[in-house]
Amino acid sequence: MRATLIHGPGDIRVETVPDPVLSTGRDAIVRVVAACVCGSDLWPYRGVTPTREPRRIGHEFVGVAEAVGEQVERVRPGDFVIAPFYVCDGSCANCRNGVSTSCLHGGWWGSADREGGFADGAQGERVRVPLADGTLAVVPGPVADEEVPGLLTLSDVMGTGHHAAVSAGVGPGDAVAVVGDGAVGLCAVIAAKRLGATTIIAMSRHPERQALAREFGATHVVAERGDAGIEAVRELTGGIGADRVLECVGTKESMDQAIRSARPGGMVGYVGVPNGGPELPVRRLFETNVGVNGGVAPVRGYIEELLPDVRSGAIRPGLVFDLELPLEEAAEAYAAMDERRAVKVLLRP
Ligand SMILES: [Zn+2]
């Protein structure tokens, strides 16, 4: 089959790789209907994180189960499934505590599983899914093609934006500021509105992303950053800062922006993958009673909650995909996102 590999910075290739095979009895083979490129895929693409040898890449996909191991009970061949960006059993103590990203038996796409098999990267024609009953969410009934982008966001970005909002404790009537206008930040706007926020401030400098943020429910856009951005947030929130701030970037600057945009007693929900050394200013947090909560989003646990709203069209996170390419053009997908010509690229095998 064909699948995407990263060979080094800026070097993405679609190559022929071995077809996946069932090997544990608890796994499934999924034919990928759609995959996509994540902002975090750009870290190795840009050389920020090293690529020591060519490896499979991609961790977001939806597809149709083609075959399942004999011990798999929930997933049947022919089911349309959503995979979160990691493998989990759904039954260990950490999964039951809602932290399936810390599954005691879990793993990551594009690497060996814990039973001697291989979990394929998502940017390919097929994926062997370990622990299929825990990992995969089954979408009931027939799935229309136009539903695919929205469903694909439940693999990562919509659930991650939701996790930022949940971690920050967003509730009815809140004033929320969102730092970051990538796909996760835009989904965080959706999540904030869905949870009842009435003032939603999207911090964005890009006209197209500002427009999408407004379509998703942002009531205000702040283009300034640093002190000017913080001042603008204060002006929109009665002079005190936002009740909840959703940090969706992961840099020192964005975390600083988020913490300083929160009102005294407010809460920051952070989901940006930390890069560039953000550290918490404990003295400032102490003086202001601002809290910080969040981390890598356990999106598997959010799929069933968010799925009805995606299917009904009550929320439309699929709009974050502004470019669709065939899998064979994965290299161009990375380039388009790296150069910020696209918010998020959907790949079709
Ligand atoms: Zn688990």
Residues whose N, C-alpha, C, O or C-beta is under 5 A from the ligand:
A	BS01	ZN	C88 D89 G90 S91 C92 C95 C103 L104 H105
